[in-house]
């Protein structure tokens, strides 16, 4: 399993709708950051490739998401 922590830069006027849409994605949860232009994201996926796909395709395509930066990755139980 891969666990990825990331920050998303969002349009501050769409922060609440971005968080709602992010939480609707399977394996994705959000957390508050004390910045109206950012959202914390936790992604759980079977593999690192699946987590990367989630970030680069699904999360980045959500209206109001301007960019996503992974800041933490854990794949200790993922096999090579």
Buried (B, 14 or more C-beta within 10 A) or exposed (E): BBBBBBBBBBBEEBBEBBBEBBEEBEBBEBEEEEEEEBBBBBBBBEEBEBBBEBBEEBBEEBEBBEEBEBEEBEBEEBEE
